[in-house]
Each structure stands twice: as structure tokens, then as C-alpha cells.
Amino acid sequence: MDNLEFEILDALYFMEPFETIVKEVSEKRLGVVTECLRKLIKKRYVQVMEFNEAKQEFLSTPFFDFDHVEEFRFMATKTGLTAHNSK
């Protein structure tokens, strides 16, 4: 796990929007942060949450559009937190 992955997981103990992740990590290039987030999602270290209008709450979703990253929230998974805490 590299430093940026560690920082992103550190920011995601609770569900957060992309803008909060960017504020809390040292890397400020959005493309770099987005790509790292994509890797963490692929590793199943981070889950993507989308607002469900019918239920009026955020729910986990397998569908994610990186062109509209601001519409989603993110949260570390148990696997991701375990990896984060073992570093």
C-alpha cells in the first residue's frame, strides 16, 4: 500500500464525498486521486455509495461513473480498514 492509498483509506473511516478526500490527502491533482481511488475500489478496499431517492439514504452501488465522481460518496470496507491498520 502506497502513501496515497493509506491517506485515502485514513479519510474514509466514515462515508465521505470526493471533495473531502481531496482536502484530506497530500496529493491535490484530481486525476491522481481519482485513479488511486479507482484502484482501491477494484481491490474492494473502498465501497461506492449512491443516494437512493426512494429510500432517502446512501446505499452501496456496483455502478460508478468516474466522470461524475462528485455525485457519489465513499467509505472504506472492512477489508480496506484491515489493510490500512496493518500498515
C-alpha positions in Angstrom: 0.0 0.0 0.0 1.5 3.3 -1.0 1.2 6.6 0.9 -1.7 8.0 -1.1 -3.7 4.8 -0.7 -3.1 4.9 3.0 -4.2 8.6 3.2 -7.4 7.9 1.3 -8.3 5.0 3.5 -7.5 7.1 6.5 -10.0 9.7 5.3 -12.7 7.0 4.7 -13.5 5.6 8.2 -16.8 7.3 7.6 -18.7 7.9 4.4 -17.3 11.0 2.6 -17.7 12.8 -0.7 -14.8 13.1 -3.1 -14.1 16.7 -2.3 -13.4 15.8 1.4 -11.0 13.1 0.3 -9.1 15.6 -1.8 -9.0 18.1 1.1 -7.6 15.4 3.5 -4.8 13.9 1.3 -1.5 15.4 0.4 -2.0 14.8 -3.3 -4.0 17.7 -4.9 -4.1 16.5 -8.6 -7.6 15.3 -9.0 -6.7 12.8 -11.7 -4.1 11.1 -9.4 -6.5 10.9 -6.5 -9.3 9.6 -8.8 -7.0 6.9 -10.2 -5.9 5.8 -6.7 -9.5 5.7 -5.6 -10.3 3.5 -8.6 -7.5 1.1 -7.6 -8.9 0.9 -4.0 -12.4 0.2 -5.3 -11.0 -2.5 -7.6 -9.2 -4.1 -4.6 -12.5 -3.9 -2.7 -10.9 -1.6 -0.1 -13.5 1.1 -0.7 -17.2 0.9 -1.5 -19.1 3.4 -3.6 -22.3 4.8 -2.1 -25.0 6.4 -4.2 -28.1 8.4 -2.9 -31.3 6.4 -3.3 -34.2 8.8 -3.8 -36.8 6.2 -2.9 -35.2 5.3 0.4 -33.7 8.8 1.1 -30.4 7.3 2.1 -27.0 6.4 0.6 -26.7 2.7 -0.5 -23.8 0.7 -1.8 -23.7 0.6 -5.6 -21.7 -1.5 -8.1 -22.1 1.2 -10.7 -19.8 4.1 -10.7 -19.1 6.9 -13.1 -15.7 8.4 -12.6 -16.8 11.4 -14.8 -19.3 12.3 -12.1 -17.3 11.4 -9.0 -18.9 14.3 -7.1 -22.3 12.5 -7.1 -21.0 9.6 -5.0 -19.8 9.0 -1.5 -17.1 6.6 -0.5 -16.4 4.5 2.6 -13.6 2.1 3.5 -14.7 -1.6 3.6 -13.7 -3.9 6.5 -11.0 -5.4 4.2 -9.7 -1.9 3.4 -9.6 -0.9 7.1 -7.8 -4.1 8.0 -5.2 -3.4 5.3 -4.9 0.2 6.5 -4.5 -0.8 10.1 -1.9 -3.4 9.4 0.5 -0.9 7.8 
